[in-house]
Amino acid sequence: MNKCKIVRIIGLMSGTSADGLSIALCSLNPRKKELVTLTCETYPYSAPLRARILSAKEMKTPQLSELNFDLGRTWAAMLTRFARRHKVNLRDIAVIGSHGQTVCHYPGAGTPNTLQIGEASFLAEASGIPVVSDFRPADMAAGGEGAPLIPFMDEYLFGGGRPVALQNIGGVGNIAFVGKNMATSGFDTGPGNSLMDTAVSLLSGGKETFDRNGRWALAGKTDYAKVMKLIGLPFFKLKPPKSLDRDEFSGVFLKRHFLSRLNVRSKYDLLATLNYFTAVSIALAFQRHAPAGTEELLVSGGGALNPALMANLAGLLAHVKVRTITSRGIHPLAKEAACFALMGWLALEGKINHCPSATGAKGARILGKLTNITK
């Protein structure tokens, strides 16, 4: 393929919060290493499907296999809706990159393993486009943690400029440090939205799934002593590279550390405390590991749209410019999907799409599995 040619690519991301599928249509200029999000949209899952996804880890093999196919069919239908709504001619798209839905991620197990589902064959069949999916196993086969993968795009887009930190706040949080003449590094920072989302769902009886606009957190009082105790947990003492499974900071964690607080009367204080805990975990990661001269933190993911969380981060990192990645032309909710679009295109081209310094792998690899059809 002509390196100067601008290509259009699509990325799909279904995060650990399991609230929906994000689809991003991007324009890529490989020669200049410029990636622009043309449009993005998130299609919410029905309550029954979300419940199935969140319980997938406990499923028996027949039910998990069925969910794998159901997600593939669902995503194919969502992709078709996306193309119609935004008048996208799928024949003009070079590749679809699909992260898949994480069921479990255990890089520290006796037998390190990870599992992402969502059968890519349905996407390929519905679109007629090559699909690259299942990126994490190749990294783990090379001795890596299988995560975080996003630092690759951070390096690709921002590695030639001044030092910058990029924090994604999805179900879990992950950070990357990139810049000219420096080795890219990255790791999971701790909870992202998972603790807050789980608490809101429990306290509202499932009527609400997240703290919209940080309203609960802004109305509550933070238990600072509790946060300081939690930040002493073993994960925060580990040296990078390190990564998390969503369940490490979810319902079980809430019941262990906040059992007496899971009631409606204290919900605002609980959310304020969880919000601040999330912010502190990110701030500590920055303070401990940011290379000298790093003066900017670019935030993406759903957490970037939480005013309480952004305010907490700005307060904790008073000498750092904390802003959303919108300032660099990428919608906060599109970054992860855009990353897998980029990784999919590079895999299709037979080019490295991997940052081993972020995952601990023993070398750079081409990640992902190709699903192709002939029509």
C-alpha positions in Angstrom: 0.0 0.0 0.0 1.2 3.5 -0.8 2.5 5.0 2.5 1.3 8.4 1.5 -2.2 7.4 1.0 -4.7 8.4 3.7 -6.8 5.4 4.7 -10.1 5.1 6.6 -10.3 2.6 9.3 -12.8 1.5 12.0 -12.2 0.5 15.6 -14.5 -1.3 18.0 -14.1 -1.3 21.8 -16.3 -2.9 24.5 -14.8 -2.1 27.8 -14.7 -3.7 31.2 -17.7 -1.6 32.3 -19.7 -3.6 29.7 -22.1 -0.7 29.1 -21.9 -0.7 25.3 -19.9 -0.9 22.1 -17.9 2.1 21.0 -17.3 2.5 17.3 -14.8 5.0 15.9 -14.3 5.9 12.2 -10.8 7.3 11.8 -8.7 8.8 9.1 -5.0 7.7 9.1 -2.1 9.4 7.4 0.7 6.8 7.8 3.4 9.0 6.5 2.8 11.8 9.0 1.5 9.4 11.7 -1.7 11.4 12.0 -4.9 9.8 13.3 -8.1 11.8 13.2 -11.4 10.6 14.7 -14.0 11.4 12.0 -17.0 10.3 14.0 -17.7 8.0 17.0 -20.7 6.6 18.7 -21.4 4.2 21.6 -24.3 1.8 21.3 -25.6 0.7 24.7 -26.2 -2.9 25.6 -29.6 -4.0 26.9 -29.8 -4.7 30.6 -30.0 -8.5 30.1 -27.0 -8.6 27.7 -25.0 -6.4 30.1 -25.8 -8.8 33.0 -24.7 -11.7 30.9 -21.4 -10.0 30.1 -20.7 -9.1 33.7 -21.4 -12.7 34.8 -19.4 -14.3 32.0 -16.6 -15.3 34.2 -18.9 -17.7 36.1 -20.5 -19.2 33.0 -20.1 -22.8 31.9 -18.6 -23.5 28.5 -21.9 -23.7 26.5 -23.2 -20.4 27.9 -19.9 -18.7 27.3 -19.7 -20.0 23.7 -23.2 -18.7 23.1 -22.3 -15.3 24.5 -19.3 -15.2 22.2 -21.5 -15.7 19.2 -24.3 -13.4 20.5 -21.8 -10.5 20.9 -20.4 -11.1 17.4 -23.9 -10.9 15.9 -24.8 -7.9 18.1 -21.6 -6.0 17.1 -22.2 -6.7 13.4 -25.7 -5.3 13.7 -24.4 -2.2 15.5 -21.7 -1.7 12.9 -24.3 -1.9 10.1 -26.4 0.7 12.0 -23.3 2.9 12.4 -22.5 2.8 8.7 -26.1 3.7 7.7 -26.4 6.5 10.3 -23.1 8.1 9.3 -23.3 7.3 5.6 -20.2 5.2 5.7 -19.5 3.1 2.6 -17.9 0.1 4.2 -16.2 -0.8 0.9 -14.0 2.3 1.5 -12.8 1.0 4.9 -9.4 -0.7 4.9 -9.8 -2.7 8.1 -11.8 -3.1 11.3 -9.9 -3.5 14.6 -12.0 -5.2 17.3 -10.6 -5.4 20.9 -13.3 -7.9 22.0 -15.0 -8.2 25.4 -12.7 -9.1 28.2 -14.0 -12.0 30.3 -10.9 -12.4 32.4 -7.3 -11.2 32.5 -4.9 -13.0 34.8 -1.3 -12.2 33.8 0.0 -13.0 37.3 -1.6 -16.5 37.5 0.5 -19.7 37.7 -0.5 -20.1 34.0 -0.8 -16.5 32.8 -4.0 -16.1 30.7 -6.5 -13.7 29.2 -9.8 -14.1 27.4 -11.6 -11.7 25.1 -14.7 -12.8 23.3 -17.0 -11.5 20.5 -16.7 -13.6 17.4 -15.0 -11.5 14.7 -16.4 -13.7 11.8 -19.7 -12.0 12.1 -18.1 -8.6 11.6 -16.2 -9.8 8.6 -19.3 -11.4 7.1 -21.5 -8.3 7.6 -19.0 -5.8 6.3 -16.9 -7.7 3.8 -13.9 -6.0 5.4 -10.8 -7.7 7.0 -11.1 -7.8 10.8 -8.2 -7.9 13.2 -9.1 -9.0 16.7 -7.8 -10.7 19.9 -4.7 -8.6 20.4 -3.6 -9.6 23.9 -2.6 -13.3 23.7 0.4 -12.6 21.4 1.8 -10.2 23.9 1.4 -12.7 26.7 3.0 -15.5 24.6 6.0 -13.2 24.4 6.2 -12.9 28.2 4.1 -9.7 28.6 1.2 -8.8 30.8 -1.1 -8.5 27.8 -1.9 -5.0 28.9 -1.9 -2.1 28.7 -2.0 -1.9 24.9 -3.0 1.7 24.5 0.5 3.1 25.1 1.4 1.9 21.6 -0.9 4.5 20.1 0.3 7.1 22.6 3.8 6.5 21.3 2.8 6.4 17.7 1.0 9.8 17.9 2.9 11.7 20.6 6.3 10.0 20.8 8.0 12.7 18.7 7.1 15.7 20.9 7.6 17.0 24.4 7.1 14.5 27.3 3.4 14.0 28.0 1.4 11.6 30.2 -1.8 10.0 28.8 -4.3 8.6 31.2 -7.2 6.5 30.1 -10.0 6.1 32.6 -12.3 3.2 31.5 -13.3 0.4 33.8 -9.7 0.4 35.1 -7.2 3.2 34.7 -4.0 3.1 32.7 -1.2 5.6 32.1 1.5 6.0 29.5 4.5 8.3 29.4 5.8 9.2 25.9 8.0 11.8 24.3 10.9 12.4 22.0 14.2 10.5 22.8 12.6 8.7 25.8 11.5 5.1 26.2 7.7 4.8 26.3 6.3 3.3 29.5 2.9 2.5 30.7 0.9 0.4 33.2 -2.5 0.1 34.9 -2.9 2.7 37.7 -5.8 1.1 39.6 -9.6 1.6 39.5 -11.0 3.7 36.7 -14.8 3.9 36.6 -15.4 0.4 37.9 -15.8 1.1 41.6 -18.0 4.1 41.1 -20.1 2.4 38.5 -20.6 -0.7 40.6 -21.5 1.4 43.7 -24.1 3.4 41.7 -25.6 0.3 40.3 -25.9 -1.3 43.7 -27.3 1.7 45.5 -29.8 2.5 42.8 -31.0 -1.1 42.4 -29.7 -1.1 38.8 -31.7 1.9 37.8 -28.5 3.9 37.2 -25.2 2.5 36.0 -22.8 5.4 36.6 -22.5 8.7 38.4 -23.6 11.0 35.6 -21.6 14.3 35.5 -20.2 13.3 38.9 -23.3 14.6 40.7 -23.3 12.1 43.6 -19.5 12.6 44.2 -19.9 16.4 44.1 -22.7 16.3 46.7 -20.8 14.1 49.2 -17.9 14.4 51.7 -14.7 12.5 51.1 -13.3 10.1 53.8 -9.7 11.0 53.3 -8.4 8.7 56.0 -10.1 5.8 54.2 -8.5 6.7 50.9 -5.1 6.9 52.5 -5.6 3.4 53.9 -6.7 2.0 50.6 -3.8 3.5 48.7 -1.5 1.3 50.8 -2.9 -1.9 49.3 -0.3 -4.2 47.6 -1.2 -3.4 44.0 -0.1 0.2 44.4 3.3 -0.9 45.7 4.0 -3.0 42.7 6.5 -1.7 40.2 5.5 -1.5 36.5 4.8 -3.3 34.3 1.5 -4.2 36.0 -2.1 -4.7 34.9 -5.5 -5.4 36.4 -8.6 -7.5 35.9 -11.7 -5.4 36.4 -12.9 -7.6 39.3 -9.9 -6.5 41.4 -11.7 -3.2 41.9 -15.4 -4.0 41.7 -18.2 -5.5 43.8 -16.1 -7.8 46.0 -13.8 -4.9 46.8 -16.7 -2.6 47.6 -18.2 -5.1 50.0 -14.9 -5.8 51.7 -13.9 -2.2 52.3 -17.2 -0.3 52.3 -19.8 -2.8 53.5 -21.3 -0.4 56.1 -21.5 2.3 53.6 -23.6 0.6 51.0 -26.8 2.3 51.9 -28.8 5.1 50.2 -28.3 7.6 53.0 -24.5 7.6 52.6 -24.4 7.2 48.8 -23.0 10.7 48.1 -20.2 10.3 50.6 -19.4 6.9 49.2 -19.1 8.2 45.7 -17.1 11.2 46.8 -14.6 8.8 48.5 -14.4 6.4 45.6 -14.0 9.3 43.2 -11.1 10.7 45.2 -9.5 7.2 45.6 -9.5 6.8 41.9 -7.9 10.3 41.4 -5.3 9.6 44.1 -4.3 6.3 42.4 -3.7 8.2 39.2 -1.9 11.1 40.8 0.5 8.7 42.6 1.2 6.9 39.4 2.1 10.2 37.8 4.2 11.5 40.7 6.2 8.3 41.1 6.8 7.5 37.5 6.5 10.5 35.2 9.8 11.3 33.5 11.4 14.7 34.3 9.9 17.5 32.3 6.4 15.9 32.0 4.1 18.8 32.5 0.8 17.7 30.8 -1.7 14.9 31.6 -4.1 14.1 28.8 -7.2 12.2 30.0 -9.5 10.0 27.9 -12.2 7.4 28.6 -15.5 7.9 30.4 -13.7 9.3 33.4 -12.7 12.4 31.3 -16.4 13.3 31.3 -16.7 13.2 35.1 -16.2 16.8 36.4 -15.6 15.7 39.9 -12.9 13.3 38.9 -11.2 15.9 36.7 -11.4 18.5 39.5 -9.8 16.0 41.9 -7.0 15.2 39.5 -6.3 18.9 38.8 -6.2 19.6 42.6 -3.8 16.7 43.3 -1.6 17.6 40.4 -1.6 21.3 40.8 1.6 21.9 38.8 0.5 19.8 35.9 -1.8 20.8 33.0 -4.6 18.3 33.4 -6.9 18.3 30.3 -8.9 15.9 28.2 -7.5 14.5 25.0 -10.1 16.6 23.1 -7.4 19.3 23.2 -5.5 17.0 20.8 -8.4 16.4 18.4 -9.5 13.0 19.8 -12.9 12.5 21.5 -12.3 11.0 25.0 -14.7 8.1 24.3 -13.2 7.3 21.0 -9.5 6.8 22.0 -9.5 3.1 22.8 -11.6 2.2 19.7 -9.3 4.4 17.6 -6.3 2.6 19.0 -7.6 -0.8 17.9 -8.4 0.6 14.5 -4.8 1.7 14.2 -3.4 -1.6 15.5 -5.7 -3.5 13.1 -4.4 -1.5 10.1 -0.8 -2.0 11.1 -1.3 -5.7 11.6 -2.9 -6.0 8.2 0.2 -4.2 6.7 2.5 -6.6 8.6 3.9 -3.8 10.8 4.7 -3.6 14.5 1.7 -2.5 16.5 3.1 -3.2 20.0 4.9 -1.4 22.8 6.7 -4.1 24.8 8.1 -1.6 27.3 4.6 -1.0 28.5 3.6 -4.7 28.8 6.9 -6.4 29.8 7.0 -8.5 26.6 10.5 -9.6 25.5 10.2 -7.9 22.2 8.1 -6.0 19.7 5.4 -8.1 18.0 2.5 -7.8 15.5 -0.5 -8.4 17.7 -3.9 -9.6 16.5 -5.6 -12.3 14.5 -6.9 -11.8 11.0 -10.4 -12.8 10.0 -11.0 -12.3 6.2 -13.6 -13.4 3.8 -14.1 -13.3 0.0 -17.4 -11.9 -1.4 
